[in-house]
Amino acid sequence: MRTIVIIPARGGSKRLPKKNIYPFKGKPLIGYTIDACKECTFIDGIFVSSDDDEILATAEALGAKGLLRPANLADDLTPKIIAIRQAANAPEVGVLDRDDVVIVAQANSPQITSTQLREAFELMTKHNLWEVMSTDNNGVQNAAFRLVRYHALFNEFLSAHCGFVIAPNIDVHTEDDLRKLEG
């Protein structure tokens, strides 16, 4: 079983320009996610999907592999899952098997830790789940990360065989979000 990470990092942020590489405490936001993933021994590859050359160059300098996202999958209206599916099938990733794990980790969630990712991975493998997502302390999904079996990326129905881990992380979309993290 392989486990890969896909970090979607589209350019063109409106509320916080260049948010995915916005400097926060001495490093780009995406750097925190990449570093957390690099600490996980169960992860076989870290890929960043972006339409932006600066984001790709930053990600590669931090140790991830860049995947150029087609422009038609990088607009405000394209669902993120479409870009994730395209990245998972990119030749650079290699062929994934049905039960391989794809971790979708947000570039703008600097609080993601290797401990959170490991907890989610262990939950998934222990219970043979198809999907595990991060939630806040109230059990509300927060989009910081999601682990999905490769075959479940292509489901046409609501998720089944799911679990969650509590990871009360903030997704950064504005300067106010950055102030919350600093406070």
Secondary structure, 3 states (H helix, E strand, C coil): CCEEEEEECCCCCCCCCCHHHCEECCEEHHHHHHHHHHCCCCCCEEEEEECCHHHHHHHHHCCCEEEECCHHHCCCCCCHHHHHHHHHCCCCCCCCCCCCEEEEECCCCCCCCHHHHHHHHHHHHHHCCCEEEEECCCCCEEEEEEEEEHHHHHCCCCCCCEEEEECCCCCCCCHHHHHHHHC
